[in-house]
C-alpha cells in the first residue's frame, strides 16, 4: 500500500452483505467499474426523482403507484 492510496467504499456488497472497500490510487479497473456503477445508480435515482415528481404533481396516483415508488 502506498502512502497516497485511499480507501474507497464500493457501490456493492460482499456476498455476505458486508461493505466492500478498495485501496488504491483510483485509476485501476475496479475503480473504473465502480465509477460506471455509481454513474448508473445516479442516473436511475434522477429518473426515479422525475417519475416521483410526475406522479405526485398529477395528484392522481393509486396506492399501488405510491407503494412502488417507495420501494
PDB file with one MODEL, atoms N, CA, C and O in Angstrom:
MODEL        1
ATOM      1  N   UNK A   1       0.854  -1.176   0.000  1.00  0.00           N
ATOM      2  CA  UNK A   1       0.000   0.000   0.000  1.00  0.00           C
ATOM      3  C   UNK A   1       0.896   1.234   0.000  1.00  0.00           C
ATOM      4  O   UNK A   1       1.854   1.319   0.768  1.00  0.00           O
ATOM      5  N   UNK A   2       0.579   2.166  -0.850  1.00  0.00           N
ATOM      6  CA  UNK A   2       1.339   3.410  -0.976  1.00  0.00           C
ATOM      7  C   UNK A   2       0.741   4.456  -0.041  1.00  0.00           C
ATOM      8  O   UNK A   2      -0.473   4.451   0.167  1.00  0.00           O
ATOM      9  N   UNK A   3       1.534   5.340   0.523  1.00  0.00           N
ATOM     10  CA  UNK A   3       1.010   6.343   1.472  1.00  0.00           C
ATOM     11  C   UNK A   3      -0.081   7.241   0.897  1.00  0.00           C
ATOM     12  O   UNK A   3      -0.894   7.774   1.652  1.00  0.00           O
ATOM     13  N   UNK A   4      -0.115   7.420  -0.421  1.00  0.00           N
ATOM     14  CA  UNK A   4      -1.140   8.282  -1.018  1.00  0.00           C
ATOM     15  C   UNK A   4      -2.423   7.532  -1.373  1.00  0.00           C
ATOM     16  O   UNK A   4      -3.416   8.146  -1.762  1.00  0.00           O
ATOM     17  N   UNK A   5      -2.403   6.219  -1.241  1.00  0.00           N
ATOM     18  CA  UNK A   5      -3.606   5.428  -1.524  1.00  0.00           C
ATOM     19  C   UNK A   5      -4.680   5.706  -0.472  1.00  0.00           C
ATOM     20  O   UNK A   5      -4.381   5.919   0.703  1.00  0.00           O
ATOM     21  N   UNK A   6      -5.923   5.699  -0.919  1.00  0.00           N
ATOM     22  CA  UNK A   6      -7.045   5.907  -0.004  1.00  0.00           C
ATOM     23  C   UNK A   6      -8.023   4.748  -0.126  1.00  0.00           C
ATOM     24  O   UNK A   6      -8.065   4.056  -1.144  1.00  0.00           O
ATOM     25  N   UNK A   7      -8.798   4.550   0.914  1.00  0.00           N
ATOM     26  CA  UNK A   7      -9.824   3.505   0.903  1.00  0.00           C
ATOM     27  C   UNK A   7     -11.107   4.094   0.330  1.00  0.00           C
ATOM     28  O   UNK A   7     -11.511   5.198   0.696  1.00  0.00           O
ATOM     29  N   UNK A   8     -11.732   3.365  -0.554  1.00  0.00           N
ATOM     30  CA  UNK A   8     -12.966   3.791  -1.200  1.00  0.00           C
ATOM     31  C   UNK A   8     -14.046   2.756  -0.936  1.00  0.00           C
ATOM     32  O   UNK A   8     -13.841   1.560  -1.146  1.00  0.00           O
ATOM     33  N   UNK A   9     -15.200   3.227  -0.472  1.00  0.00           N
ATOM     34  CA  UNK A   9     -16.354   2.346  -0.315  1.00  0.00           C
ATOM     35  C   UNK A   9     -16.936   2.083  -1.698  1.00  0.00           C
ATOM     36  O   UNK A   9     -17.277   3.012  -2.430  1.00  0.00           O
ATOM     37  N   UNK A  10     -17.041   0.820  -2.036  1.00  0.00           N
ATOM     38  CA  UNK A  10     -17.546   0.458  -3.361  1.00  0.00           C
ATOM     39  C   UNK A  10     -19.073   0.392  -3.364  1.00  0.00           C
ATOM     40  O   UNK A  10     -19.687   0.164  -2.322  1.00  0.00           O
ATOM     41  N   UNK A  11     -19.683   0.591  -4.531  1.00  0.00           N
ATOM     42  CA  UNK A  11     -21.148   0.610  -4.615  1.00  0.00           C
ATOM     43  C   UNK A  11     -21.780  -0.777  -4.689  1.00  0.00           C
ATOM     44  O   UNK A  11     -22.817  -0.950  -5.330  1.00  0.00           O
ATOM     45  N   UNK A  12     -21.177  -1.747  -4.052  1.00  0.00           N
ATOM     46  CA  UNK A  12     -21.759  -3.087  -3.950  1.00  0.00           C
ATOM     47  C   UNK A  12     -21.298  -3.719  -2.643  1.00  0.00           C
ATOM     48  O   UNK A  12     -20.370  -3.236  -1.995  1.00  0.00           O
ATOM     49  N   UNK A  13     -21.952  -4.788  -2.275  1.00  0.00           N
ATOM     50  CA  UNK A  13     -21.635  -5.501  -1.034  1.00  0.00           C
ATOM     51  C   UNK A  13     -21.011  -6.842  -1.353  1.00  0.00           C
ATOM     52  O   UNK A  13     -21.090  -7.332  -2.480  1.00  0.00           O
ATOM     53  N   UNK A  14     -20.394  -7.424  -0.350  1.00  0.00           N
ATOM     54  CA  UNK A  14     -19.856  -8.775  -0.496  1.00  0.00           C
ATOM     55  C   UNK A  14     -21.025  -9.759  -0.508  1.00  0.00           C
ATOM     56  O   UNK A  14     -22.145  -9.383  -0.163  1.00  0.00           O
ATOM     57  N   UNK A  15     -20.785 -11.008  -0.898  1.00  0.00           N
ATOM     58  CA  UNK A  15     -21.869 -12.000  -0.900  1.00  0.00           C
ATOM     59  C   UNK A  15     -22.570 -12.151   0.454  1.00  0.00           C
ATOM     60  O   UNK A  15     -23.747 -12.509   0.502  1.00  0.00           O
ATOM     61  N   UNK A  16     -21.853 -11.879   1.557  1.00  0.00           N
ATOM     62  CA  UNK A  16     -22.493 -11.985   2.866  1.00  0.00           C
ATOM     63  C   UNK A  16     -23.019 -10.637   3.375  1.00  0.00           C
ATOM     64  O   UNK A  16     -23.344 -10.497   4.554  1.00  0.00           O
ATOM     65  N   UNK A  17     -23.099  -9.647   2.476  1.00  0.00           N
ATOM     66  CA  UNK A  17     -23.732  -8.381   2.810  1.00  0.00           C
ATOM     67  C   UNK A  17     -22.852  -7.331   3.455  1.00  0.00           C
ATOM     68  O   UNK A  17     -23.341  -6.275   3.857  1.00  0.00           O
ATOM     69  N   UNK A  18     -21.583  -7.599   3.558  1.00  0.00           N
ATOM     70  CA  UNK A  18     -20.670  -6.635   4.183  1.00  0.00           C
ATOM     71  C   UNK A  18     -20.201  -5.612   3.146  1.00  0.00           C
ATOM     72  O   UNK A  18     -20.140  -5.916   1.955  1.00  0.00           O
ATOM     73  N   UNK A  19     -19.868  -4.388   3.604  1.00  0.00           N
ATOM     74  CA  UNK A  19     -19.376  -3.378   2.665  1.00  0.00           C
ATOM     75  C   UNK A  19     -18.040  -3.793   2.058  1.00  0.00           C
ATOM     76  O   UNK A  19     -17.235  -4.475   2.692  1.00  0.00           O
ATOM     77  N   UNK A  20     -17.825  -3.368   0.824  1.00  0.00           N
ATOM     78  CA  UNK A  20     -16.564  -3.647   0.138  1.00  0.00           C
ATOM     79  C   UNK A  20     -15.777  -2.351  -0.003  1.00  0.00           C
ATOM     80  O   UNK A  20     -16.341  -1.301  -0.310  1.00  0.00           O
ATOM     81  N   UNK A  21     -14.495  -2.433   0.219  1.00  0.00           N
ATOM     82  CA  UNK A  21     -13.607  -1.282   0.092  1.00  0.00           C
ATOM     83  C   UNK A  21     -12.495  -1.619  -0.882  1.00  0.00           C
ATOM     84  O   UNK A  21     -12.102  -2.776  -1.028  1.00  0.00           O
ATOM     85  N   UNK A  22     -11.998  -0.588  -1.544  1.00  0.00           N
ATOM     86  CA  UNK A  22     -10.876  -0.717  -2.453  1.00  0.00           C
ATOM     87  C   UNK A  22      -9.813   0.270  -2.003  1.00  0.00           C
ATOM     88  O   UNK A  22     -10.103   1.443  -1.770  1.00  0.00           O
ATOM     89  N   UNK A  23      -8.594  -0.203  -1.883  1.00  0.00           N
ATOM     90  CA  UNK A  23      -7.486   0.673  -1.538  1.00  0.00           C
ATOM     91  C   UNK A  23      -6.618   0.816  -2.779  1.00  0.00           C
ATOM     92  O   UNK A  23      -6.180  -0.174  -3.365  1.00  0.00           O
ATOM     93  N   UNK A  24      -6.378   2.052  -3.166  1.00  0.00           N
ATOM     94  CA  UNK A  24      -5.555   2.299  -4.340  1.00  0.00           C
ATOM     95  C   UNK A  24      -5.566   3.769  -4.706  1.00  0.00           C
ATOM     96  O   UNK A  24      -6.026   4.621  -3.946  1.00  0.00           O
ATOM     97  N   UNK A  25      -5.045   4.041  -5.896  1.00  0.00           N
ATOM     98  CA  UNK A  25      -4.944   5.429  -6.334  1.00  0.00           C
ATOM     99  C   UNK A  25      -6.141   5.870  -7.175  1.00  0.00           C
ATOM    100  O   UNK A  25      -6.187   7.015  -7.623  1.00  0.00           O
ATOM    101  N   UNK A  26      -7.109   4.980  -7.395  1.00  0.00           N
ATOM    102  CA  UNK A  26      -8.332   5.339  -8.116  1.00  0.00           C
ATOM    103  C   UNK A  26      -8.232   5.277  -9.620  1.00  0.00           C
ATOM    104  O   UNK A  26      -9.081   5.837 -10.314  1.00  0.00           O
ATOM    105  N   UNK A  27      -7.214   4.609 -10.147  1.00  0.00           N
ATOM    106  CA  UNK A  27      -7.044   4.575 -11.603  1.00  0.00           C
ATOM    107  C   UNK A  27      -7.178   3.180 -12.199  1.00  0.00           C
ATOM    108  O   UNK A  27      -7.066   3.029 -13.415  1.00  0.00           O
ATOM    109  N   UNK A  28      -7.408   2.176 -11.399  1.00  0.00           N
ATOM    110  CA  UNK A  28      -7.435   0.799 -11.890  1.00  0.00           C
ATOM    111  C   UNK A  28      -8.791   0.361 -12.421  1.00  0.00           C
ATOM    112  O   UNK A  28      -9.755   1.126 -12.429  1.00  0.00           O
ATOM    113  N   UNK A  29      -8.839  -0.879 -12.860  1.00  0.00           N
ATOM    114  CA  UNK A  29     -10.047  -1.463 -13.447  1.00  0.00           C
ATOM    115  C   UNK A  29     -11.226  -1.420 -12.486  1.00  0.00           C
ATOM    116  O   UNK A  29     -12.321  -1.014 -12.874  1.00  0.00           O
ATOM    117  N   UNK A  30     -11.022  -1.831 -11.242  1.00  0.00           N
ATOM    118  CA  UNK A  30     -12.127  -1.879 -10.278  1.00  0.00           C
ATOM    119  C   UNK A  30     -12.629  -0.468  -9.978  1.00  0.00           C
ATOM    120  O   UNK A  30     -13.830  -0.265  -9.798  1.00  0.00           O
ATOM    121  N   UNK A  31     -11.731   0.499  -9.924  1.00  0.00           N
ATOM    122  CA  UNK A  31     -12.154   1.888  -9.718  1.00  0.00           C
ATOM    123  C   UNK A  31     -13.020   2.372 -10.875  1.00  0.00           C
ATOM    124  O   UNK A  31     -14.042   3.023 -10.660  1.00  0.00           O
ATOM    125  N   UNK A  32     -12.613   2.057 -12.092  1.00  0.00           N
ATOM    126  CA  UNK A  32     -13.416   2.461 -13.262  1.00  0.00           C
ATOM    127  C   UNK A  32     -14.772   1.765 -13.259  1.00  0.00           C
ATOM    128  O   UNK A  32     -15.786   2.381 -13.588  1.00  0.00           O
ATOM    129  N   UNK A  33     -14.797   0.486 -12.890  1.00  0.00           N
ATOM    130  CA  UNK A  33     -16.048  -0.257 -12.797  1.00  0.00           C
ATOM    131  C   UNK A  33     -16.969   0.376 -11.749  1.00  0.00           C
ATOM    132  O   UNK A  33     -18.169   0.525 -11.980  1.00  0.00           O
ATOM    133  N   UNK A  34     -16.406   0.741 -10.609  1.00  0.00           N
ATOM    134  CA  UNK A  34     -17.189   1.395  -9.557  1.00  0.00           C
ATOM    135  C   UNK A  34     -17.712   2.745 -10.030  1.00  0.00           C
ATOM    136  O   UNK A  34     -18.855   3.100  -9.744  1.00  0.00           O
ATOM    137  N   UNK A  35     -16.884   3.505 -10.754  1.00  0.00           N
ATOM    138  CA  UNK A  35     -17.325   4.793 -11.300  1.00  0.00           C
ATOM    139  C   UNK A  35     -18.526   4.606 -12.220  1.00  0.00           C
ATOM    140  O   UNK A  35     -19.501   5.353 -12.139  1.00  0.00           O
ATOM    141  N   UNK A  36     -18.449   3.606 -13.093  1.00  0.00           N
ATOM    142  CA  UNK A  36     -19.544   3.336 -14.028  1.00  0.00           C
ATOM    143  C   UNK A  36     -20.814   2.929 -13.278  1.00  0.00           C
ATOM    144  O   UNK A  36     -21.910   3.376 -13.617  1.00  0.00           O
ATOM    145  N   UNK A  37     -20.663   2.085 -12.261  1.00  0.00           N
ATOM    146  CA  UNK A  37     -21.828   1.644 -11.499  1.00  0.00           C
ATOM    147  C   UNK A  37     -22.445   2.823 -10.738  1.00  0.00           C
ATOM    148  O   UNK A  37     -23.667   2.957 -10.693  1.00  0.00           O
ATOM    149  N   UNK A  38     -21.612   3.668 -10.145  1.00  0.00           N
ATOM    150  CA  UNK A  38     -22.130   4.827  -9.420  1.00  0.00           C
ATOM    151  C   UNK A  38     -22.844   5.790 -10.367  1.00  0.00           C
ATOM    152  O   UNK A  38     -23.873   6.363 -10.009  1.00  0.00           O
ATOM    153  N   UNK A  39     -22.301   5.971 -11.575  1.00  0.00           N
ATOM    154  CA  UNK A  39     -22.965   6.825 -12.554  1.00  0.00           C
ATOM    155  C   UNK A  39     -24.331   6.259 -12.933  1.00  0.00           C
ATOM    156  O   UNK A  39     -25.302   7.009 -13.043  1.00  0.00           O
ATOM    157  N   UNK A  40     -24.415   4.957 -13.132  1.00  0.00           N
ATOM    158  CA  UNK A  40     -25.692   4.315 -13.456  1.00  0.00           C
ATOM    159  C   UNK A  40     -26.684   4.466 -12.299  1.00  0.00           C
ATOM    160  O   UNK A  40     -27.869   4.709 -12.525  1.00  0.00           O
ATOM    161  N   UNK A  41     -26.202   4.324 -11.063  1.00  0.00           N
ATOM    162  CA  UNK A  41     -27.077   4.484  -9.898  1.00  0.00           C
ATOM    163  C   UNK A  41     -27.594   5.917  -9.797  1.00  0.00           C
ATOM    164  O   UNK A  41     -28.767   6.129  -9.489  1.00  0.00           O
ATOM    165  N   UNK A  42     -26.738   6.898 -10.053  1.00  0.00           N
ATOM    166  CA  UNK A  42     -27.167   8.303 -10.005  1.00  0.00           C
ATOM    167  C   UNK A  42     -28.165   8.612 -11.111  1.00  0.00           C
ATOM    168  O   UNK A  42     -29.122   9.356 -10.895  1.00  0.00           O
ATOM    169  N   UNK A  43     -27.948   8.041 -12.302  1.00  0.00           N
ATOM    170  CA  UNK A  43     -28.905   8.228 -13.398  1.00  0.00           C
ATOM    171  C   UNK A  43     -30.261   7.631 -13.029  1.00  0.00           C
ATOM    172  O   UNK A  43     -31.300   8.244 -13.272  1.00  0.00           O
ATOM    173  N   UNK A  44     -30.249   6.441 -12.448  1.00  0.00           N
ATOM    174  CA  UNK A  44     -31.503   5.803 -12.028  1.00  0.00           C
ATOM    175  C   UNK A  44     -32.208   6.616 -10.953  1.00  0.00           C
ATOM    176  O   UNK A  44     -33.432   6.746 -10.970  1.00  0.00           O
ATOM    177  N   UNK A  45     -31.444   7.159 -10.025  1.00  0.00           N
ATOM    178  CA  UNK A  45     -32.029   7.989  -8.966  1.00  0.00           C
ATOM    179  C   UNK A  45     -32.659   9.248  -9.549  1.00  0.00           C
ATOM    180  O   UNK A  45     -33.730   9.665  -9.108  1.00  0.00           O
ATOM    181  N   UNK A  46     -32.005   9.859 -10.538  1.00  0.00           N
ATOM    182  CA  UNK A  46     -32.560  11.057 -11.178  1.00  0.00           C
ATOM    183  C   UNK A  46     -33.860  10.726 -11.900  1.00  0.00           C
ATOM    184  O   UNK A  46     -34.826  11.486 -11.827  1.00  0.00           O
ATOM    185  N   UNK A  47     -33.884   9.590 -12.598  1.00  0.00           N
ATOM    186  CA  UNK A  47     -35.108   9.165 -13.289  1.00  0.00           C
ATOM    187  C   UNK A  47     -36.226   8.901 -12.288  1.00  0.00           C
ATOM    188  O   UNK A  47     -37.375   9.275 -12.526  1.00  0.00           O
ATOM    189  N   UNK A  48     -35.900   8.268 -11.186  1.00  0.00           N
ATOM    190  CA  UNK A  48     -36.893   7.988 -10.153  1.00  0.00           C
ATOM    191  C   UNK A  48     -37.429   9.286  -9.567  1.00  0.00           C
ATOM    192  O   UNK A  48     -38.629   9.408  -9.323  1.00  0.00           O
ATOM    193  N   UNK A  49     -36.548  10.254  -9.340  1.00  0.00           N
ATOM    194  CA  UNK A  49     -36.986  11.554  -8.828  1.00  0.00           C
ATOM    195  C   UNK A  49     -37.942  12.237  -9.784  1.00  0.00           C
ATOM    196  O   UNK A  49     -38.946  12.807  -9.355  1.00  0.00           O
ATOM    197  N   UNK A  50     -37.642  12.187 -11.085  1.00  0.00           N
ATOM    198  CA  UNK A  50     -38.536  12.768 -12.087  1.00  0.00           C
ATOM    199  C   UNK A  50     -39.883  12.053 -12.101  1.00  0.00           C
ATOM    200  O   UNK A  50     -40.931  12.694 -12.185  1.00  0.00           O
ATOM    201  N   UNK A  51     -39.853  10.740 -12.017  1.00  0.00           N
ATOM    202  CA  UNK A  51     -41.097   9.958 -12.003  1.00  0.00           C
ATOM    203  C   UNK A  51     -41.913  10.278 -10.753  1.00  0.00           C
ATOM    204  O   UNK A  51     -43.135  10.416 -10.825  1.00  0.00           O
ATOM    205  N   UNK A  52     -41.249  10.393  -9.626  1.00  0.00           N
ATOM    206  CA  UNK A  52     -41.948  10.736  -8.381  1.00  0.00           C
ATOM    207  C   UNK A  52     -42.601  12.104  -8.504  1.00  0.00           C
ATOM    208  O   UNK A  52     -43.748  12.290  -8.098  1.00  0.00           O
ATOM    209  N   UNK A  53     -41.882  13.044  -9.056  1.00  0.00           N
ATOM    210  CA  UNK A  53     -42.439  14.386  -9.226  1.00  0.00           C
ATOM    211  C   UNK A  53     -43.666  14.344 -10.131  1.00  0.00           C
ATOM    212  O   UNK A  53     -44.683  14.973  -9.842  1.00  0.00           O
ATOM    213  N   UNK A  54     -43.559  13.591 -11.236  1.00  0.00           N
ATOM    214  CA  UNK A  54     -44.680  13.491 -12.177  1.00  0.00           C
ATOM    215  C   UNK A  54     -45.909  12.872 -11.511  1.00  0.00           C
ATOM    216  O   UNK A  54     -47.023  13.376 -11.658  1.00  0.00           O
ATOM    217  N   UNK A  55     -45.699  11.786 -10.784  1.00  0.00           N
ATOM    218  CA  UNK A  55     -46.815  11.098 -10.134  1.00  0.00           C
ATOM    219  C   UNK A  55     -47.442  11.979  -9.064  1.00  0.00           C
ATOM    220  O   UNK A  55     -48.665  12.111  -8.999  1.00  0.00           O
ATOM    221  N   UNK A  56     -46.609  12.580  -8.228  1.00  0.00           N
ATOM    222  CA  UNK A  56     -47.142  13.375  -7.125  1.00  0.00           C
ATOM    223  C   UNK A  56     -47.756  14.686  -7.604  1.00  0.00           C
ATOM    224  O   UNK A  56     -48.732  15.155  -7.020  1.00  0.00           O
ATOM    225  N   UNK A  57     -47.200  15.287  -8.658  1.00  0.00           N
ATOM    226  CA  UNK A  57     -47.744  16.544  -9.179  1.00  0.00           C
ATOM    227  C   UNK A  57     -49.118  16.334  -9.817  1.00  0.00           C
ATOM    228  O   UNK A  57     -49.966  17.226  -9.781  1.00  0.00           O
ATOM    229  N   UNK A  58     -49.335  15.152 -10.400  1.00  0.00           N
ATOM    230  CA  UNK A  58     -50.605  14.869 -11.052  1.00  0.00           C
ATOM    231  C   UNK A  58     -51.740  14.644 -10.075  1.00  0.00           C
ATOM    232  O   UNK A  58     -52.910  14.715 -10.454  1.00  0.00           O
ATOM    233  N   UNK A  59     -51.411  14.374  -8.827  1.00  0.00           N
ATOM    234  CA  UNK A  59     -52.401  14.125  -7.774  1.00  0.00           C
ATOM    235  C   UNK A  59     -53.453  13.091  -8.191  1.00  0.00           C
ATOM    236  O   UNK A  59     -54.604  13.146  -7.756  1.00  0.00           O
ATOM    237  N   UNK A  60     -53.037  12.157  -9.033  1.00  0.00           N
ATOM    238  CA  UNK A  60     -53.961  11.113  -9.482  1.00  0.00           C
ATOM    239  C   UNK A  60     -53.306   9.748  -9.320  1.00  0.00           C
ATOM    240  O   UNK A  60     -53.499   8.859 -10.149  1.00  0.00           O
ATOM    241  N   UNK A  61     -52.540   9.585  -8.265  1.00  0.00           N
ATOM    242  CA  UNK A  61     -51.830   8.336  -8.063  1.00  0.00           C
ATOM    243  C   UNK A  61     -52.725   7.300  -7.394  1.00  0.00           C
ATOM    244  O   UNK A  61     -53.716   7.617  -6.737  1.00  0.00           O
ATOM    245  N   UNK A  62     -52.337   6.080  -7.590  1.00  0.00           N
ATOM    246  CA  UNK A  62     -53.027   4.976  -6.927  1.00  0.00           C
ATOM    247  C   UNK A  62     -52.158   4.528  -5.739  1.00  0.00           C
ATOM    248  O   UNK A  62     -50.961   4.811  -5.705  1.00  0.00           O
ATOM    249  N   UNK A  63     -52.752   3.840  -4.783  1.00  0.00           N
ATOM    250  CA  UNK A  63     -51.923   3.315  -3.685  1.00  0.00           C
ATOM    251  C   UNK A  63     -50.793   2.424  -4.194  1.00  0.00           C
ATOM    252  O   UNK A  63     -49.701   2.416  -3.626  1.00  0.00           O
ATOM    253  N   UNK A  64     -51.054   1.679  -5.258  1.00  0.00           N
ATOM    254  CA  UNK A  64     -50.015   0.814  -5.823  1.00  0.00           C
ATOM    255  C   UNK A  64     -48.852   1.612  -6.377  1.00  0.00           C
ATOM    256  O   UNK A  64     -47.698   1.215  -6.214  1.00  0.00           O
ATOM    257  N   UNK A  65     -49.133   2.734  -7.032  1.00  0.00           N
ATOM    258  CA  UNK A  65     -48.073   3.568  -7.566  1.00  0.00           C
ATOM    259  C   UNK A  65     -47.218   4.155  -6.441  1.00  0.00           C
ATOM    260  O   UNK A  65     -45.992   4.202  -6.552  1.00  0.00           O
ATOM    261  N   UNK A  66     -47.851   4.593  -5.379  1.00  0.00           N
ATOM    262  CA  UNK A  66     -47.103   5.147  -4.245  1.00  0.00           C
ATOM    263  C   UNK A  66     -46.252   4.065  -3.600  1.00  0.00           C
ATOM    264  O   UNK A  66     -45.106   4.313  -3.225  1.00  0.00           O
ATOM    265  N   UNK A  67     -46.807   2.870  -3.471  1.00  0.00           N
ATOM    266  CA  UNK A  67     -46.050   1.765  -2.896  1.00  0.00           C
ATOM    267  C   UNK A  67     -44.837   1.436  -3.758  1.00  0.00           C
ATOM    268  O   UNK A  67     -43.730   1.278  -3.244  1.00  0.00           O
ATOM    269  N   UNK A  68     -45.046   1.331  -5.071  1.00  0.00           N
ATOM    270  CA  UNK A  68     -43.952   1.022  -5.992  1.00  0.00           C
ATOM    271  C   UNK A  68     -42.894   2.115  -5.951  1.00  0.00           C
ATOM    272  O   UNK A  68     -41.699   1.819  -5.965  1.00  0.00           O
ATOM    273  N   UNK A  69     -43.311   3.355  -5.902  1.00  0.00           N
ATOM    274  CA  UNK A  69     -42.399   4.476  -5.833  1.00  0.00           C
ATOM    275  C   UNK A  69     -41.547   4.415  -4.570  1.00  0.00           C
ATOM    276  O   UNK A  69     -40.348   4.688  -4.604  1.00  0.00           O
ATOM    277  N   UNK A  70     -42.174   4.059  -3.468  1.00  0.00           N
ATOM    278  CA  UNK A  70     -41.455   3.981  -2.195  1.00  0.00           C
ATOM    279  C   UNK A  70     -40.421   2.857  -2.189  1.00  0.00           C
ATOM    280  O   UNK A  70     -39.370   2.973  -1.559  1.00  0.00           O
ATOM    281  N   UNK A  71     -40.728   1.778  -2.890  1.00  0.00           N
ATOM    282  CA  UNK A  71     -39.769   0.678  -2.950  1.00  0.00           C
ATOM    283  C   UNK A  71     -38.576   1.066  -3.770  1.00  0.00           C
ATOM    284  O   UNK A  71     -37.655   0.266  -3.937  1.00  0.00           O
TER     285      UNK A  71
ENDMDL
END
